[in-house]
Every structure is written in structure tokens, then in C-alpha cells.
Amino acid sequence: MAFCDELKQEANLYWEASFRHPFVKGIVAGNLDLELFKFYMMQDAYYLKHYTKVLALAAVIAEKDQVAYFLEQSRQIYEAELEIHDTVFKHLKVNQEELEAFIPAPATHNYISHLYQVTYNGDVAEAFAAILPCPWLYQEIGEKYKAAQPEPILYQNWLTFYGSSEYKGAIEEQKQMMNEYAAAQPHKKAIFKAHFVKSCYYEWKFWDMSWTLENWEDEVMKYDYAKNS
């Protein structure tokens, strides 16, 4: 079994939960409330801004022959995916006031913090294990639901982008890189798995955060202090 197959098996709970989450299913069916998608896209734009920085940091700790790869990945995401967000923002009528008032939700903040923590404190292979779930899971969601024809067109474009053969080819390359990292450092496989699984949890949490419009007061407000005093 290839190491990436082991990773996916290890994270199966969160992987399958992402496929079945009502937020994802709502995109596929075309009946997801646009306000929920707007919330998601604003959180995702913030996440991707930091994801590009994590990739640039990975370039700093990478071996010479991989520095260019990580820098190129950072550039591509910045130019391609953030351009998509700009287009979507116009469609969703995200205004400057909303952008200035934006606050990352707890799940967004925690996911980014996890990526930075692994990249600052681990080697490039550890960083890559934490980075990989984001593009890989999106590719599989796109491929799984590529036959869907949802309206509005925003949802169709989202599935088409992640379900394309070009995107799949890039993910296959990344999976091979992870397999090679594991082969070079077999004693660190458990560490790689731990980072990967945690990122998969945060991927699932990203859908749930967007579905519930998560904010920083939610957990406190739900807690019954009188009952638990």
C-alpha cells in the first residue's frame, strides 16, 4: 500500500464526512444558500492568503531541488485561485465595507495556525503532510461530483475547477511527493499521519463552520452556566 493510501485510510472519518456534509451536498444540488457560500468564500480567501505564505515558508526549509516547486505553487495559488475569489466576490456583491469588517472564524484561524505551527517547527516533509489534504480533498470532491450540473453557475464553476483533469494531474504529482517523503523518512510516518489527519479534521470543520456561520461567541453562548455551576 502506498503511503498516501495509508494517509487517506487514517483520515477516512473526516474524508467521508466532507463528501456527505450538507454544505458540500448543497453545492452539488445547487440549493445551498448563497449567503452561506459568500461566508465560505470570504473565509477561504483569507485562508488561501496564508496558505500561499505557508508554501513560501516551505520553500525556505526545502532542499535546493524543491525550492522552485514550492515557490511556484505559492505563486499559482495566489494568481489563479485568488483571481477566482475576486470574480466570485463581484458576483456575490462583496463590498469594501464587508472586507474591512471581516474577521476569520475560529475554524479558519485554527486551521491556519496548525499549518504555520507545523511548518515553523517541522521539516519540509512534515509541512507537506499538513498542506496536502486541502488540494487533494477538493480534487476528490470535484471528481466525485463532476457529473452534477448545479445552478447557480458559481457552484458549477467550483466543481468544474476542482474536477478537471489538469487539477487531478497536479494532485497525483503531490501524492507521489508525499510517498517519496515517507520512503526517505519511514521513522516519521506516524508524525506525517498526525499532521495529515489534523488538517483533514480542519477541512471538515471548514464546511461545518460555513454551514453554521461559526463565530467567536457561539460556544460561550451555547454553554448553560446555570446548569453546570
N, C-alpha and C positions, 0 to 999 in steps of 0.2 A: 504494500500500500504506500503510495506517495505521501510525503509528509503533509501536503495540502489537503489530501483526503482525510488524514487524521485530524487536522485542524477543523475541517468542516464537521466531522463527526463529533468532535469535542464540543462544538458550539451549536449543535443541532437544535437545541431547545429554542435559542434566540433566532436562529436562521429560519426555522419553520414558523415561528411566531410572527416574524416580519412578513412572510408571504401571506399569512392569514389576517394580519392586522386590518381593522376596518378602515384605517386611513389609506393604506395601500389598495385595499379592495375597492374603496370609493373612487380612487383614481382610475382603476381598471374599468369600473362600471360607469364612470362619468358622472356619478351623483354626489361626489364629495363637495361639501360647501366651499365655495371659492374663498371665503374668509379664513377657513382652516388652511387652505393651500397658500394663501397670502402669508399667514403667520409662519408656516413651514418655510416658505421661500426666503423670508427675511432672516429667519434663524439659520437657514442653510447658507445664505450669502455670508453671514458673519463667520460661520464655521469654516467655509472654504477659504476665506481670507486668512485664517490662521492655519488651515491645512497646507496652504502654499508655503507658509513660513516654516512649518514643521518639515516639509520636504527640503526646503533650503537648508535647514539645520542638519538634516540627514546627510546632505552633500558635504557639510563641514566635517562630519565624522566618518564619511565613507572612504573606502580605498580609492586610489587615484583613478582606476579604470571605471569607477561608477559615479564619480563626482558629476560628470556631464549628464548622466542619466537623470539623477535627482534634480539637478537644476533645470533640465528640460521639462521634466514632469511638473515642476513648480510653475514654470512659465506657461505651459499648455493649459493648466487648470486656471491660472489667473486670466489668461486671454480668452479661452474658449468657454469655460463654464460660467465665469462671472459675466461674460458677454450675454450669455443666455439669461442670467438673472436680470440684467439690465433690460432686456427685451420683455421679459415676463413682468418686471416691475411696472413698465409702461402699460402693459395690458391690464394689470391689476390696479392701476392708478395709485401706486405707492407714491405719496408726496414727500417733499423735503421735510415737512414737519414730523411725519411719521419716522423718517430715517433718523432725524436728530433726537427723537424721543425713544429710539429703540433701546431695549435692554435685553441682553441674551437670557433666555430661560435657564433654570437650573441644569437641565439635561445638557443643553448646549455648552454651558460653562464647564460642567464636569467632564464632558467628553473631550473638549479641547485641553483641559488641564491634564487629563490622562495622557494624551498624545505628547504634550510638552514634557511631562514628568518622565515618560519612558525614553524620549529622545535625548533629554539632558543627562539622564543617569545611566543609560544603557549604551550598547554599541549599535551600529547601523542595522544589524540583523534584528535586534530587539525592536528598534524603531519601525522597521519594515513590517514586523509581525503585527504591530499595533495599527499601522497605516492601512494594511491590506484589506481588512473587512469592508471598508467604505466602498471602494470601487468594485470589489468582487461581488458583494451582495447586490448592489444596484444593477450590475450586469446580469445577474441571475434573475432578478425581478423583471428586468426588461425582456429577457429571453423567454421567461415563463409566460408572460402576458403579452407577447408581441402580436398575437393574433387579434387582440382587443382593438376596438375602434371607438374609443370613448369621445364624447363631447363634454366640455369644450375642447377646442384644438390644443389648448395648453397641456391637457392630460395626454393627448395623443402624441404630441411632440416629446413629452417627457419619456414616455415608453419607447418611442422610436429611437431616441438618442441612446438610451441605455441598452436597447435590444439590438443595436446594429452589429454587423459582423466585424466592423473595424474596432468597435469597443471591445468585443469579445477577444479579438486577437491581442489587444493590449493587455487584457487581464490574463490571458494564457501566458504571456511573457512574464508578468508579475508573479504568477503562481510558480513558474519554473525558477525564478529568482529565489523565492521562499524555500523551495525544495533544496536548492543549492546551499542556501544559508544553513539549513538544518543538517545537510550532509557534511558541511565543513565544521559544524559545532554540535555534534549529536548530544553532548553533555548538557546543552542548553535548551533542548526540545521542550522541557516542562515549562521553562520561562517563556519561550515563544508562545506556547499554548495559552498560558495565563494572560499574556498581553492581548492575544488574538481574541480570546473569549470575552474579556472585559470590553473590548471595542465592539464586539457583536452585541453585547448587552446594551451598550450605548446606542448602537444603530437601532435596535428595537425601541429603546427609550425615546429616540428622536421621533419615531412615528407616534408613539403614545403621547409625548409632550405636545405634538402638533394637534392631535385629536382632542386633547383636553384643554388646550390653550394654557399650558402649565405656566405658573408664575411663582414668585418667591414667597408669596403669602399662603399659598394653597395648603401646605402641610400643617402650618400653625393654625389656620382657620378650621381645619377638619378635626383637630385634636380636641377632645372633650376633657378639659382640665378638671371640671367638677366631678366627672365620673372617675377620673384617675387620681384624684387628690387623696 
